[in-house]
Amino acid sequence: MVANYFPEFKQRLYLLTAFLAVFFGIYLTIDYRGPAEISLYPDSAFGLPVLRAKDLVVQEYDQNGNLWATRGMLVYKLEEGKSKFKRVARVPTGFSVYWVRNFSVIRRWTIRPECVEMTVNSKGDIIALSAGHIWLLPSKGKKFQEVFILDHYGPGNQGLRNAGIVSVNDTLVYLGEYFRNPDKEKVRIYNSLNNFRSFEVAFEFEPGETRHIHAVQKDPYSEKLWVCTGDADNESMVAWSDNGFSSINKIGHGSQIWRVCQLVFTEEALYWGTDTGNEDVAGIYRWVRDTGELKKLKEIDREVFYGVRLANGTIVMSTTLTRADTEKDNKTSIFVMTGDNDKIISIEGGTWKHNKPGFWFKYAKLRFQRDQGGPSLAMTILNQKEFPDGELIIISEDTLIEAAENLN
């Protein structure tokens, strides 16, 4: 009996193994391909009515009002007025280990849904960062082309921050280097050439002048280009250029007040939240264009990575949890400013999930679209207990205005 049992057991084990291998192979194939469409569905979040979509990292609204997002290495587009994101293309990774980012199981296990940074011009040309490479997909093209390789990319080195890539017009993109830079190397802003098919250095910070670049942005009112850097006092600045970064003009530097990740532009002023753990400085600020007057509008106890202005003037910012000394709890926040007054209301976000030091440590973030003037607030929720990681949320500007009025 024993002799007969083992051959039968092995046969069943082989069959089970073969079945699981086929099943897992089919699953990975489907996951790699990704859904052709991802639907928005009405729901609630933060006590507000919203639209939600699964596993999408927000990128930006284009000039035609379409919303772009990524799912791993896949690019999706939500056409204005539609209710479904549609798969557009796959961004390559080159011959690197980052190819595994194509699989959601890897992204979930490593808590790393942010894989791509990308921008789109009015013609539909896509310029994307993936695995340290810059890729181009022309509007009428079918395949991404590698056009540039960043010098610094890898564990701890993002290459670019979310606001470190900007499409200025149909032939010009700027990139700002973001890496740890422990040796205080020079840091560069790059601009595209030859319809994005190559890049050159537009501006170079001297060694030790700054650690890295947080943002390169286009001012929709003055047409100036702005750059924000960090992180130490002497490395932090906000500056502008009106000559394509042949030179820069600082409006402030040398303090954590000027440690900024994303500027918000209005016709009269610039607004920002500080990316600092210094409780004497941390807050939301306004800098008036005409006079240069700087005013602290609100004290906050967390760092601000993201800020946008919506189509009708509503300004929204969000806090990021990083284990800064100022943090009083494990909750993210959304700040909303409407109208011409300085009143800022706060909406409680989610609860930090993976916050213990180690491999699974990750910041808790409410990542916004990088552009200014979008029709709604689009955000991706990262590493918070109440939401699946990488959940995309869309909140209408009217909803935010109503919430601000009710909380006043």
ChimeraX attribute file (.defattr): number of C-alpha atoms within 10 A of each C-alpha:
attribute: neighborCount
match mode: 1-to-1
recipient: residues
	/A:1	5
	/A:2	6
	/A:3	7
	/A:4	8
	/A:5	9
	/A:6	11
	/A:7	11
	/A:8	11
	/A:9	11
	/A:10	11
	/A:11	11
	/A:12	12
	/A:13	12
	/A:14	12
	/A:15	12
	/A:16	12
	/A:17	12
	/A:18	12
	/A:19	12
	/A:20	12
	/A:21	12
	/A:22	12
	/A:23	12
	/A:24	12
	/A:25	12
	/A:26	12
	/A:27	12
	/A:28	16
	/A:29	12
	/A:30	12
	/A:31	14
	/A:32	18
	/A:33	13
	/A:34	19
	/A:35	14
	/A:36	11
	/A:37	15
	/A:38	19
	/A:39	14
	/A:40	19
	/A:41	14
	/A:42	11
	/A:43	13
	/A:44	13
	/A:45	16
	/A:46	13
	/A:47	11
	/A:48	15
	/A:49	15
	/A:50	19
	/A:51	19
	/A:52	22
	/A:53	21
	/A:54	18
	/A:55	21
	/A:56	27
	/A:57	32
	/A:58	29
	/A:59	28
	/A:60	25
	/A:61	27
	/A:62	22
	/A:63	15
	/A:64	13
	/A:65	16
	/A:66	17
	/A:67	22
	/A:68	25
	/A:69	28
	/A:70	26
	/A:71	26
	/A:72	26
	/A:73	25
	/A:74	22
	/A:75	23
	/A:76	26
	/A:77	23
	/A:78	21
	/A:79	17
	/A:80	13
	/A:81	8
	/A:82	12
	/A:83	15
	/A:84	17
	/A:85	23
	/A:86	19
	/A:87	20
	/A:88	15
	/A:89	17
	/A:90	20
	/A:91	28
	/A:92	24
	/A:93	23
	/A:94	13
	/A:95	8
	/A:96	10
	/A:97	9
	/A:98	16
	/A:99	15
	/A:100	15
	/A:101	24
	/A:102	23
	/A:103	20
	/A:104	20
	/A:105	13
	/A:106	14
	/A:107	19
	/A:108	15
	/A:109	10
	/A:110	14
	/A:111	20
	/A:112	18
	/A:113	25
	/A:114	19
	/A:115	21
	/A:116	26
	/A:117	25
	/A:118	27
	/A:119	22
	/A:120	25
	/A:121	20
	/A:122	13
	/A:123	15
	/A:124	16
	/A:125	20
	/A:126	22
	/A:127	27
	/A:128	22
	/A:129	26
	/A:130	25
	/A:131	23
	/A:132	23
	/A:133	20
	/A:134	26
	/A:135	24
	/A:136	24
	/A:137	21
	/A:138	18
	/A:139	13
	/A:140	9
	/A:141	11
	/A:142	10
	/A:143	14
	/A:144	18
	/A:145	17
	/A:146	20
	/A:147	15
	/A:148	18
	/A:149	17
	/A:150	16
	/A:151	11
	/A:152	17
	/A:153	19
	/A:154	12
	/A:155	8
	/A:156	10
	/A:157	15
	/A:158	21
	/A:159	27
	/A:160	26
	/A:161	22
	/A:162	28
	/A:163	27
	/A:164	25
	/A:165	27
	/A:166	25
	/A:167	25
	/A:168	18
	/A:169	12
	/A:170	14
	/A:171	14
	/A:172	16
	/A:173	21
	/A:174	23
	/A:175	28
	/A:176	27
	/A:177	27
	/A:178	27
	/A:179	21
	/A:180	17
	/A:181	16
	/A:182	8
	/A:183	9
	/A:184	14
	/A:185	16
	/A:186	16
	/A:187	24
	/A:188	19
	/A:189	22
	/A:190	21
	/A:191	23
	/A:192	20
	/A:193	13
	/A:194	9
	/A:195	14
	/A:196	22
	/A:197	15
	/A:198	16
	/A:199	21
	/A:200	13
	/A:201	15
	/A:202	17
	/A:203	17
	/A:204	15
	/A:205	15
	/A:206	12
	/A:207	13
	/A:208	16
	/A:209	18
	/A:210	22
	/A:211	26
	/A:212	28
	/A:213	30
	/A:214	29
	/A:215	28
	/A:216	29
	/A:217	29
	/A:218	23
	/A:219	19
	/A:220	14
	/A:221	10
	/A:222	10
	/A:223	12
	/A:224	16
	/A:225	21
	/A:226	21
	/A:227	27
	/A:228	27
	/A:229	27
	/A:230	28
	/A:231	21
	/A:232	16
	/A:233	15
	/A:234	17
	/A:235	21
	/A:236	26
	/A:237	26
	/A:238	24
	/A:239	20
	/A:240	21
	/A:241	17
	/A:242	14
	/A:243	10
	/A:244	14
	/A:245	21
	/A:246	11
	/A:247	13
	/A:248	17
	/A:249	13
	/A:250	13
	/A:251	13
	/A:252	15
	/A:253	19
	/A:254	15
	/A:255	16
	/A:256	23
	/A:257	26
	/A:258	29
	/A:259	29
	/A:260	27
	/A:261	27
	/A:262	29
	/A:263	26
	/A:264	23
	/A:265	25
	/A:266	18
	/A:267	11
	/A:268	12
	/A:269	16
	/A:270	17
	/A:271	23
	/A:272	29
	/A:273	33
	/A:274	26
	/A:275	27
	/A:276	27
	/A:277	19
	/A:278	17
	/A:279	15
	/A:280	13
	/A:281	19
	/A:282	24
	/A:283	22
	/A:284	21
	/A:285	19
	/A:286	21
	/A:287	18
	/A:288	15
	/A:289	14
	/A:290	8
	/A:291	9
	/A:292	13
	/A:293	10
	/A:294	16
	/A:295	12
	/A:296	17
	/A:297	16
	/A:298	16
	/A:299	15
	/A:300	20
	/A:301	21
	/A:302	30
	/A:303	27
	/A:304	30
	/A:305	27
	/A:306	29
	/A:307	27
	/A:308	26
	/A:309	27
	/A:310	18
	/A:311	14
	/A:312	15
	/A:313	18
	/A:314	21
	/A:315	26
	/A:316	24
	/A:317	25
	/A:318	26
	/A:319	26
	/A:320	25
	/A:321	26
	/A:322	20
	/A:323	18
	/A:324	16
	/A:325	12
	/A:326	18
	/A:327	18
	/A:328	10
	/A:329	12
	/A:330	18
	/A:331	19
	/A:332	23
	/A:333	23
	/A:334	20
	/A:335	21
	/A:336	21
	/A:337	20
	/A:338	21
	/A:339	11
	/A:340	8
	/A:341	7
	/A:342	12
	/A:343	13
	/A:344	17
	/A:345	18
	/A:346	16
	/A:347	17
	/A:348	13
	/A:349	21
	/A:350	22
	/A:351	18
	/A:352	22
	/A:353	20
	/A:354	17
	/A:355	17
	/A:356	10
	/A:357	9
	/A:358	8
	/A:359	9
	/A:360	14
	/A:361	15
	/A:362	20
	/A:363	18
	/A:364	26
	/A:365	26
	/A:366	28
	/A:367	24
	/A:368	27
	/A:369	24
	/A:370	28
	/A:371	22
	/A:372	24
	/A:373	22
	/A:374	24
	/A:375	19
	/A:376	22
	/A:377	24
	/A:378	28
	/A:379	27
	/A:380	27
	/A:381	25
	/A:382	27
	/A:383	27
	/A:384	24
	/A:385	14
	/A:386	14
	/A:387	16
	/A:388	14
	/A:389	23
	/A:390	28
	/A:391	20
	/A:392	25
	/A:393	26
	/A:394	20
	/A:395	19
	/A:396	16
	/A:397	22
	/A:398	13
	/A:399	15
	/A:400	23
	/A:401	17
	/A:402	12
	/A:403	17
	/A:404	19
	/A:405	11
	/A:406	9
	/A:407	11
	/A:408	8
